[in-house]
């Protein structure tokens, strides 16, 4: 048991990283657009996520009230940049890989803490878990880095007219989803490193 403390930490960090990955994927605040024309986007701010774009508008709403309008990206629209569609697929893969990593870690730790001394089985499951954690971390890193690059270069998006969005903002900044994704990457990569570092004690009576 004393030899698997790092792997127990890997499970804790991997769990938090997987949760943060899920949160990042669900948030619409990937890019925060500041727009000059407030005729429809009343607050002057719009949020561009990987599944939809949203903004606050006071149109057709009773005085004193506001409403959030969202447009979901339907199918594949050529006007939507590749990094958004890449983020959708890669984050779904990251969620699946992270879940497999957690499952493999649970199985290996179960054997360790229940005294089921099977060197090959335990070692392989920790290695598999480490591989899945690292793969999940890389799948999060790519869309986070790509979208952050687009934000820092103030890249525009040619939204369809039905979205009521300008093609380019006056300015834009990274939303909450990007730093959350960065933390998820760090935790998942640490989890993978800890899992891969497992060494079975050579002094134990083992079943190979």
VODOSE-858325 format. One record per residue: x, y, z of N, C-alpha, C, O in turn. Coordinates in steps of 0.1 Angstrom, whole numbers, plus 2048, in hexadecimal, padded with zeros to 3 digits. Example, Ala and Ser with C-alpha at 12.3 -4.5 7.8 and 13.67 -1.06 7.14 Angstrom:
BEGIN
   n_c1   n_c2   n_c3   ca_c1   ca_c2   ca_c3   c_c1   c_c2   c_c3   o_c1   o_c2   o_c3
    884    7C7    84E     87B     7D3     84E    884    7DF    84E    88E    7DF    855
    880    7EA    847     889     7F5     847    881    800    84F    886    80B    850
***
This chain:
BEGIN
   n_c1   n_c2   n_c3   ca_c1   ca_c2   ca_c3   c_c1   c_c2   c_c3   o_c1   o_c2   o_c3
    808    7F4    800     800     800     800    809    80D    800    805    816    7F9
    814    80C    808     81C     818     809    823    81C    7FC    827    827    7FA
    824    812    7F2     82A     815     7E5    820    81C    7DB    824    820    7D1
    814    81D    7DF     80A     822     7D5    804    82F    7D9    7F9    833    7D5
    80B    836    7E2     806     843     7E6    805    84D    7DB    7FB    855    7DA
    80F    84D    7D2     80F     856     7C7    803    853    7BE    7FD    85C    7B8
    800    846    7BC     7F5     842     7B4    7E8    845    7BA    7DE    848    7B2
    7E7    846    7C7     7DB     84A     7CE    7D9    859    7CB    7CE    85E    7C8
    7E4    861    7CB     7E4     86F     7C8    7E0    871    7B9    7D9    87A    7B6
    7E5    868    7B1     7E1     868     7A3    7D2    867    7A1    7CD    86E    798
    7CC    85E    7A8     7BE     85C     7A7    7B6    869    7AB    7AD    86D    7A5
    7BB    86F    7B6     7B5     87C     7BB    7B6    887    7B1    7AD    88E    7AE
    7C3    889    7AC     7C5     893     7A2    7BE    891    795    7B9    89A    78F
    7BE    884    791     7B7     880     785    7A8    883    786    7A2    887    77C
    7A2    880    791     794     883     793    791    891    792    788    895    78B
    799    89A    798     797     8A8     798    799    8AD    789    792    8B5    784
    7A4    8A8    783     7A7     8AC     775    79C    8A8    76C    798    8B0    763
    796    89C    76E     78B     898     765    77F    8A0    767    778    8A4    75D
    77C    8A4    773     770     8AD     776    772    8BA    770    769    8C0    76A
    77E    8C0    771     781     8CD     76B    780    8CD    75C    77C    8D6    756
    785    8C2    756     783     8C0     748    775    8C0    744    771    8C7    73A
    76C    8B9    74B     75E     8B9     748    758    8C7    74A    750    8CB    742
    75C    8CE    754     757     8DC     756    75B    8E5    74B    753    8ED    746
    768    8E4    747     76D     8ED     73C    765    8EA    72F    762    8F3    728
    763    8DD    72D     75C     8DA     720    74D    8E0    720    748    8E4    716
    747    8E0    72C     739     8E5     72C    738    8F4    72D    72D    8F9    72A
    742    8FB    730     741     90A     731    741    910    724    747    90B    71A
    739    91B    723     739     923     716    744    92E    716    746    933    70B
    74A    930    721     753     93B     722    761    937    71E    76B    937    726
    763    933    712     770     930     70C    777    93D    707    782    940    70A
    76F    944    700     774     951     6FB    769    95C    6FF    75D    95A    6FD
    76E    967    704     765     972     708    767    97D    6FE    772    983    6FD
    75D    980    6F6     75E     98A     6EC    758    997    6F1    74D    998    6F7
    75F    9A2    6EF     75A     9B0     6F2    756    9B6    6E5    75F    9B8    6DC
    749    9BA    6E3     745     9C0     6D6    740    9CE    6D8    73C    9D2    6E3
    741    9D6    6CE     73E     9E4     6CF    72F    9E6    6CC    729    9EF    6D2
    729    9DE    6C3     71B     9E0     6C0    712    9D8    6CA    712    9CC    6CB
    70B    9E0    6D2     703     9DB     6DD    6F4    9DB    6DA    6EB    9DA    6E3
    6F1    9DC    6CD     6E3     9DC     6C9    6DC    9CF    6CD    6D1    9CF    6D2
    6E2    9C4    6CA     6DD     9B6     6CE    6E4    9B1    6DA    6DE    9AC    6E3
    6F1    9B1    6D9     6FA     9AD     6E5    6FA    9B8    6EF    704    9C0    6EF
    6F0    9B9    6F7     6EE     9C5     6FF    6F9    9C7    709    6FD    9D3    70C
    6FF    9BD    70F     70A     9BE     718    717    9C1    712    721    9C5    719
    718    9C0    705     725     9C2     6FE    72F    9B6    700    73A    9B7    6FB
    72A    9AB    706     733     9A0     708    72C    993    703    720    991    705
    733    98B    6FB     72E     97E     6F7    738    973    6FB    744    976    6FB
    733    967    6FD     73B     95C     701    73B    952    6F6    730    94D    6F2
    747    94E    6F1     748     944     6E7    74D    937    6ED    759    937    6F2
    745    92D    6ED     74A     920     6F2    74D    916    6E7    74E    91A    6DC
    74E    909    6EA     751     8FF     6E0    744    8F9    6DC    744    8F1    6D2
    739    8FB    6E2     72C     8F6     6DE    722    900    6DA    719    8FE    6D2
    724    90D    6DF     71A     917     6DC    720    925    6DF    72B    926    6E4
    719    92F    6DA     71D     93D     6DD    711    944    6E4    705    942    6E0
    714    94C    6EE     709     952     6F6    70C    961    6F8    717    965    6F8
    701    968    6FA     702     976     6FE    6F6    97B    705    6EB    974    704
    6F7    986    70C     6EB     98C     713    6E5    996    70A    6EB    99F    704
    6D7    996    70A     6D0     9A0     702    6C4    9A4    709    6BD    99C    710
    6C0    9B1    708     6B4     9B7     70E    6A9    9B8    704    69E    9BD    708
    6AB    9B3    6F8     6A0     9B4     6EE    695    9AB    6F1    697    99F    6F6
    688    9AF    6EF     67C     9A7     6F1    67B    9A2    6FF    675    997    702
    681    9A9    709     680     9A5     717    67A    9B1    71E    67C    9BD    71B
    672    9AE    728     66C     9B8     730    676    9C2    737    681    9BD    739
    673    9CE    739     67D     9D8     73F    682    9D2    74C    67B    9CD    755
    68F    9D3    74E     695     9CF     75A    69A    9C0    75A    6A0    9BB    763
    697    9BA    74F     69B     9AB     74E    6A4    9AA    742    6A5    9B2    739
    6AC    99F    743     6B5     99C     738    6B4    98D    735    6AF    985    73D
    6B8    989    729     6B7     97B     725    6C4    977    71E    6CA    97F    716
    6C8    96B    721     6D4     966     71A    6D0    95E    70E    6C8    954    70E
    6D6    962    702     6D3     95B     6F6    6DF    952    6F2    6EA    957    6F3
    6DC    946    6EE     6E7     93D     6EA    6E4    936    6DD    6D9    933    6DA
    6EE    935    6D5     6ED     92E     6C8    6F7    922    6C8    703    923    6CA
    6F1    916    6C7     6F9     90A     6C7    6FF    908    6B9    6F9    90A    6AF
    70C    903    6B9     712     8FF     6AC    70C    8F2    6A8    70D    8E8    6AE
    705    8F3    69C     6FE     8E7     697    706    8E0    68C    709    8E7    682
    709    8D4    68E     710     8CC     684    71E    8D3    682    724    8D7    68B
    722    8D2    675     72F     8D9     671    72C    8E5    669    727    8E4    65E
    72F    8F0    66E     72E     8FD     667    73C    902    663    744    904    66B
    73E    904    656     74B     908     651    750    915    657    75C    918    657
    747    91D    65B     74B     92A     661    751    929    66F    758    932    673
    74E    91F    676     753     91D     683    761    918    682    764    90E    67B
    76B    91E    689     779     91A     688    77C    90B    68D    774    906    695
    786    905    687     789     8F7     68A    78C    8F5    698    789    8EA    69D
    792    8FE    69F     796     8FC     6AD    78A    8F9    6B6    78B    8F2    6C0
    77E    8FE    6B2     772     8FC     6BA    76D    8EE    6B8    76A    8E7    6C2
    76D    8E9    6AC     769     8DB     6AA    773    8D1    6AF    76F    8C7    6B4
    780    8D5    6AE     78A     8CC     6B4    789    8CB    6C3    78A    8C0    6C8
    785    8D6    6C9     783     8D6     6D8    778    8CD    6DC    779    8C6    6E6
    76D    8CD    6D4     762     8C4     6D7    766    8B6    6D7    763    8AE    6E1
    76D    8B1    6CC     771     8A3     6CC    77B    89F    6D6    77A    895    6DC
    786    8A8    6D7     791     8A5     6E0    78C    8A4    6EF    791    89C    6F6
    784    8AD    6F3     77F     8AD     701    776    8A2    704    776    89C    70F
    76E    89D    6FA     767     891     6FC    770    885    6FD    76D    87C    706
    77A    884    6F5     784     87A     6F7    78B    87A    704    78D    870    70B
    78F    887    709     795     889     716    78C    884    721    791    87D    72A
    780    886    720     777     882     72B    776    872    72B    777    86C    736
    776    86C    720     776     85D     71F    783    857    724    783    84E    72B
    78E    85D    71F     79B     858     723    79D    85A    732    7A3    851    739
    799    866    737     79B     868     746    793    85E    74E    797    85A    758
    787    85B    749     77E     851     750    784    843    750    784    83C    75A
    78A    840    745     791     833     744    79D    833    74E    7A0    828    754
    7A4    83E    74F     7B0     83F     758    7AC    83D    766    7B2    836    76E
    7A1    844    76A     79C     843     778    797    834    77B    79A    82F    786
    791    82E    771     78C     820     773    798    817    775    798    80E    77E
    7A3    818    76D     7AF     810     76E    7B6    812    77B    7BA    809    782
    7B6    81F    780     7BC     822     78D    7B5    81C    798    7BA    816    7A2
    7A7    81D    798     79F     817     7A2    7A1    808    7A3    7A3    802    7AE
    7A2    801    798     7A4     7F3     798    7B2    7EF    79E    7B3    7E6    7A6
    7BC    7F6    79A     7C9     7F4     79F    7CA    7F6    7AE    7D0    7EE    7B5
    7C5    802    7B2     7C5     805     7C1    7BD    7FB    7C9    7C0    7F8    7D4
    7B2    7F6    7C3     7AA     7EC     7CA    7B2    7E0    7CD    7B1    7DA    7D8
    7BA    7DB    7C3     7C2     7D0     7C5    7CD    7D2    7D0    7D0    7CA    7D8
    7D3    7DE    7CF     7DD     7E2     7D9    7D8    7E2    7E7    7DE    7DC    7F0
    7CD    7E9    7E9     7C7     7EB     7F7    7C0    7DF    7FC    7BE    7DE    808
    7BC    7D6    7F3     7B6     7C9     7F8    7C0    7BE    7F9    7BC    7B3    7FC
    7CD    7C1    7F7     7D7     7B7     7F8    7D8    7AD    7EE    7DD    7A2    7F0
    7D2    7B0    7E2     7D3     7A6     7D7    7E0    7A9    7CF    7E1    7B2    7C7
    7EA    7A2    7D3     7F8     7A4     7CE    7FA    79D    7C1    7FE    792    7C0
    7F7    7A5    7B6     7F9     79F     7A9    801    7AA    7A1    7FB    7B3    79C
    80E    7A8    7A0     817     7B2     79B    813    7B6    78C    812    7C2    78A
    812    7AD    784     80F     7B0     776    802    7B8    774    802    7C2    76D
    7F8    7B3    77B     7EA     7BA     77A    7EB    7C8    77F    7E6    7D1    778
    7F0    7CA    78B     7F1     7D7     791    7F9    7E1    789    7F5    7EC    786
    805    7DC    785     80E     7E5     77E    808    7E9    771    809    7F5    76D
    802    7E0    76A     7FC     7E3     75C    7F1    7ED    75D    7EF    7F5    755
    7E8    7EB    768     7DD     7F4     769    7E2    802    76D    7DC    80C    768
    7EC    804    775     7F2     811     777    7F8    817    76B    7F6    823    768
    7FE    80F    763     804     814     756    7F9    818    74C    7FA    822    746
    7EF    810    74C     7E3     813     743    7DD    820    748    7D9    829    740
    7DB    822    755     7D5     82E     75A    7DD    83A    757    7D8    844    753
    7EB    839    759     7F4     844     755    7F3    848    747    7F3    854    743
    7F2    83E    73E     7F1     841     730    7E4    848    72D    7E4    852    725
    7D9    844    733     7CC     84B     730    7CC    859    736    7C6    862    730
    7D1    85B    742     7D2     868     748    7DA    872    73F    7D5    87D    73C
    7E5    86D    73A     7EE     876     732    7E7    879    724    7E7    884    71F
    7E1    86F    71E     7D9     871     712    7CE    87B    714    7CB    883    70B
    7C7    879    71F     7BC     883     722    7C1    891    724    7BB    89A    71F
    7CD    892    72B     7D2     89F     72D    7D6    8A6    720    7D4    8B2    71E
    7DC    89E    716     7E0     8A3     709    7D4    8A7    701    7D4    8B1    6FA
    7C9    89F    702     7BD     8A3     6FB    7B6    8AF    700    7AF    8B6    6F9
    7B9    8B3    70D     7B4     8C0     712    7BD    8CB    70E    7B9    8D6    70B
    7CA    8C8    70E     7D5     8D2     70C    7D3    8D8    6FD    7D5    8E4    6FC
    7D1    8D0    6F4     7D0     8D4     6E6    7C5    8DF    6E4    7C8    8EA    6DF
    7B8    8DC    6E7     7AE     8E6     6E5    7B0    8F3    6ED    7AD    8FE    6E9
    7B5    8F1    6FA     7B7     8FC     703    7C1    906    6FD    7BF    912    6FC
    7CC    900    6F8     7D7     908     6F2    7D3    90E    6E5    7D6    91A    6E3
    7CC    907    6DD     7C8     90C     6D0    7BE    917    6D1    7BF    922    6CB
    7B4    916    6DA     7AB     921     6DC    7B1    92D    6E3    7AD    938    6E0
    7BA    92A    6EC     7C1     936     6F3    7C9    93D    6E8    7CA    94A    6E9
    7CF    936    6DF     7D7     93D     6D4    7CD    946    6CC    7D1    951    6C9
    7C2    941    6C9     7B8     948     6C1    7B3    955    6C9    7B1    95F    6C3
    7B2    954    6D6     7AE     95F     6DE    7B9    96A    6DE    7B7    976    6DC
    7C6    965    6E1     7D1     96F     6E1    7D3    976    6D4    7D9    981    6D4
    7D0    970    6C9     7D1     976     6BC    7C4    97C    6B7    7C3    981    6AB
    7BA    97D    6C0     7AE     984     6BD    7A8    97F    6AF    7A4    987    6A7
    7A8    972    6AD     7A3     96D     6A1    793    96E    6A0    78C    96D    6AA
    78E    971    694     780     973     692    779    966    68E    780    95C    68B
    76C    966    68F     764     95A     68B    758    95F    682    751    968    687
    757    95A    677     74C     95E     66E    73F    957    671    73B    94D    66A
    738    95C    67C     72C     955     680    721    957    675    721    961    66E
    718    94D    674     70C     94F     66B    704    95B    670    704    95E    67C
    6FD    962    667     6F4     96E     66B    6EA    96B    676    6E7    973    67E
    6E5    95E    677     6DB     95B     681    6E1    95B    68F    6D9    95B    698
    6EE    95C    690     6F4     95C     69E    6F4    96A    6A4    6F6    96C    6B0
    6F2    974    69B     6F2     982     69F    700    986    6A6    700    98E    6AF
    70A    980    6A1     718     982     6A7    720    989    69C    720    986    690
    728    993    6A0     732     999     697    73D    98F    693    73F    985    69A
    743    991    687     74D     988     683    75A    989    68B    762    980    68B
    75C    995    691     768     997     699    765    9A0    6A5    75C    9A9    6A4
    76B    99D    6B0     768     9A6     6BC    771    9B2    6BC    77B    9B3    6B5
    76E    9BC    6C5     777     9C7     6C7    783    9C2    6CF    78E    9C7    6CD
    780    9B8    6D7     78B     9B2     6DF    786    9A5    6E5    77A    9A3    6E6
    78F    99C    6E8     78A     990     6EE    794    98B    6F8    7A0    98E    6F7
    790    983    701     798     97D     70C    794    96F    70F    789    96A    70B
    79D    968    715     79B     95A     719    790    959    724    791    961    72D
    787    950    722     77C     94E     72C    781    944    736    78C    93F    736
    778    942    740     77B     939     74B    77E    92B    747    786    924    74E
    779    926    73C     77B     918     738    78A    915    735    78E    90A    737
    791    91F    730     79F     91D     72C    7A8    91B    738    7AF    911    739
    7A8    923    743     7B0     920     74E    7AC    914    756    7B4    90C    75B
    79F    911    756     79A     904     75C    7A0    8F8    754    7A4    8EE    75A
    7A0    8F9    747     7A6     8EF     73E    7B5    8ED    741    7BA    8E2    741
    7BC    8F8    743     7CA     8F8     746    7CD    8F0    753    7D6    8E8    753
    7C5    8F3    75D     7C7     8EC     76A    7C4    8DD    768    7CA    8D5    76E
    7B9    8DA    760     7B6     8CC     75D    7C2    8C5    757    7C5    8B9    75A
    7C8    8CC    74D     7D4     8C6     746    7DF    8C2    750    7E4    8B7    750
    7E2    8CC    759     7ED     8CA     763    7EA    8BE    76C    7F2    8B6    76E
    7DD    8BE    771     7DA     8B3     77A    7DA    8A5    773    7DE    89B    779
    7D5    8A5    767     7D4     898     75F    7E2    893    75C    7E5    887    75D
    7EB    89C    758     7F9     898     755    800    894    762    808    88A    761
    7FE    89B    76D     804     896     77A    7FF    888    77D    807    880    782
    7F2    886    77C     7EC     879     77F    7F3    86E    776    7F6    863    77B
    7F5    871    769     7FB     867     761    809    865    765    80D    859    765
    811    86F    769     81F     86D     76D    81F    865    77A    828    85C    77B
    817    868    783     816     860     790    813    851    78D    819    848    793
    809    84F    784     805     841     782    810    839    77B    812    82E    77E
    817    840    771     822     839     76A    82E    837    773    836    82E    770
    82F    83E    77E     83B     83C     787    83A    831    791    843    82E    799
    82F    829    790     82D     81E     79A    837    814    798    83A    80F    78D
    83D    80F    7A3     847     804     7A3    842    7FA    7AE    841    7FD    7B9
    840    7EE    7A9     83B     7E3     7B3    847    7E0    7BC    852    7DE    7B8
    844    7DE    7C9     84E     7DB     7D3    854    7CD    7D0    84D    7C3    7CF
    862    7CD    7CF     868     7C0     7CB    869    7B6    7D7    86C    7AA    7D5
    867    7BB    7E3     868     7B2     7EF    85C    7AA    7F2    85C    7A1    7FA
    850    7AE    7EB     844     7A7     7EE    843    79A    7E8    849    797    7DD
    83B    790    7EE     838     784     7E7    82D    787    7DD    822    78B    7E0
    830    784    7D1     827     789     7C6    822    77E    7BE    828    773    7BD
    817    780    7B7     812     777     7AD    814    77E    79F    80F    789    79D
    81B    778    796     81E     77E     789    815    778    77F    816    77C    773
***
